[in-house]
Amino acid sequence: MSGAELNVVDVVKQYPEHRALDGVSLTVNAGSYTVILGPSGSGKTTLLAILGGFAQPSSGRIEVDGQDVTTMAPSQRPTTTVFQDYALFPHLTVGQNVGFGLEMKSVGKKERMQRVKDVLEMVGLGHTTNRHIAELSGGQRQRIALARALIVEPRVLLLDEPLGALDLKLRRQMQDELTRIHQSVGTTFVHVTHDQEEAMSLADTIVVLRDGRIEDMGSPERLYLNPATAFSAKFMGDSNVTEGTVRAGGESVETAWGVVPVAQAGTAGEKVTVSVRPEHLVEGPAGSDHLGEWAVREAHFLGQRHRLIAERGGHELLVSLPQRSSVRQGDSIVLGVEPQMARIVKGDQ
Amino acid sequence: MRIIRSSLSWLYVVVIFGFILLPVISLVVFSFQATNLPVPPFTGPSLRWYEALFADSRMIEALRNSLVVGVVSGFFSTALGFLAAYGLARYRPAGARAIRAIVMTPLGVSYLVIGFGLSVTANELALGRSLVLVTLGHIIINLPLAFAIVLSQMREEDENLEKAARDLGAGEWTVISRIAIPVLLPGIMAAFLLSFTLSWDEFIIAFFLADFDVTLPIEIWSQLRTGLDAKTNAAGTLVFAISLVALTLAYVTNRAVQQRSRRI
């Protein structure tokens, strides 16, 4: 099976009380792993329901490989959905669950059993065919749900927070599993989550959704290192965000923290918003522009990094220092900004 | 002081249960009476009245009628109750609350009014009294109950099961028969068994609507009128025993429902 290209064209979903989606347009490349990332209430689940055919947009349309599927029932679409609660049929065995889609398509029993066996082996649960759903662990249920959706060979697989119910360790494990399965089946995966770490580890493309609009969209690297907006910078990992004025020469910004060198050139005198990742703040002056001396209010050793909160005159900075750093709570440190790493982003309003 | 209080409350329990159960116990005990009258002293045990009961073709006929009316009305009450509950819970039509109230109304109307009303209506429509009318009456009284039981077991989470089935290509009939009904089966069985039990020993509506073919409670009543006889005790015991079996089954399936909701 090969993945299809998915087009969302100007989709609006209006509920009596609020607008869940406010003009969303995006193209999901054939065979890609796209993650729709957003906080709760951002409209991501509504968008997935519209892609799957479980909800109708108020306006706009959905195309799969150029074909308009907006008004098609879920069963007619070349998509299948993996539900957040897995929605496995509790009264059927694993094999009957997984084979359900083929049975609906009147695939003969012999072929069906073979394909059930194949897909169960792909998710590493070949031995569970005759078990009941209640006997399975959370991680196993997740894989069965995946197998049941994949067996009908959808062109696009929709995953609604598929790892949300699993504990952290299992979640990380399932992420690797999802990547492997995606590569082996070649179907387009569209995955909804609010977990940015999950999004970054899985996605070719991340779509950041906020209040029913697309805030930012691109590769995980681009989104993390060069966020378009302050929201996106803060939602994708930690970031320090402040406002300031571009200085003469356009390569640094005067802020309440001090002078921050920025990667892009601005227009001198312009009011801008600046985002600096905690790991791009360094100890000691890095070049001529630095932020001066700060008091370390909190210091936590997290194994790979030290995480500090530095404070000066009512301003706070989140700082991430390398493992070997010896800064402790109550110390004062001089902070600098790594060259080319601070960004001018679009402000919140 | 504490001893007095606890012995008083025990006494209270014994009196209450004695009051409730004594008639049943005496009914059952004297159905095994060896002599003619079901009054003390107890002369049994003997099965002669059960023998007489099964030899009485009118009783057996009534017993069969009661079983048929119970099963048929139980089936339709449950089927209609299930469809109403399913439609309301899944399609959330406008005015759902009003529809629910309307479906539940017969529960608040006395059997006398329902029986009398149906009898008058049947007269107006020139329909004779019959067991079919009795069955209809029992469907009316048991539908709200079956509806309420099934509705209480419908969980919103289960809607995703139906969505998943549709997503995988199932049509509406398949969704109902292969997913919704099996998932709700314990609740549906409980609704059926309770409807059956209530129909099985229902008297007033059957009395208003039955003609020459009668149900067991009516037959027992008419035999009681002609004279006291331990055979009616045997019939009453049989009614009680079958109710007990149906209620126990209803209880067991209900427990299965609760265990299921705990498990998943």
Chai-1 contact restraints between the chains, C-beta under 6 A:
chainA,res_idxA,chainB,res_idxB,connection_type,confidence,min_distance_angstrom,max_distance_angstrom,comment,restraint_id
A,F54,B,K163,contact,1.0,0.0,6.0,A-B,restraint_1
A,P74,B,R166,contact,1.0,0.0,6.0,A-B,restraint_2
A,P74,B,D167,contact,1.0,0.0,6.0,A-B,restraint_3
A,S75,B,R166,contact,1.0,0.0,6.0,A-B,restraint_4
A,S75,B,G169,contact,1.0,0.0,6.0,A-B,restraint_5
A,T80,B,D167,contact,1.0,0.0,6.0,A-B,restraint_6
A,T81,B,D167,contact,1.0,0.0,6.0,A-B,restraint_7
A,F83,B,N160,contact,1.0,0.0,6.0,A-B,restraint_8
A,D85,B,N160,contact,1.0,0.0,6.0,A-B,restraint_9
A,A87,B,N160,contact,1.0,0.0,6.0,A-B,restraint_10
A,A87,B,L161,contact,1.0,0.0,6.0,A-B,restraint_11
A,A87,B,A164,contact,1.0,0.0,6.0,A-B,restraint_12
A,F89,B,L161,contact,1.0,0.0,6.0,A-B,restraint_13
A,P90,B,I264,contact,1.0,0.0,6.0,A-B,restraint_14
A,H91,B,P182,contact,1.0,0.0,6.0,A-B,restraint_15
A,F100,B,L168,contact,1.0,0.0,6.0,A-B,restraint_16
A,G101,B,L168,contact,1.0,0.0,6.0,A-B,restraint_17
A,M104,B,L168,contact,1.0,0.0,6.0,A-B,restraint_18
A,M104,B,G169,contact,1.0,0.0,6.0,A-B,restraint_19
A,M104,B,A170,contact,1.0,0.0,6.0,A-B,restraint_20
A,K105,B,G169,contact,1.0,0.0,6.0,A-B,restraint_21
A,A134,B,R263,contact,1.0,0.0,6.0,A-B,restraint_22
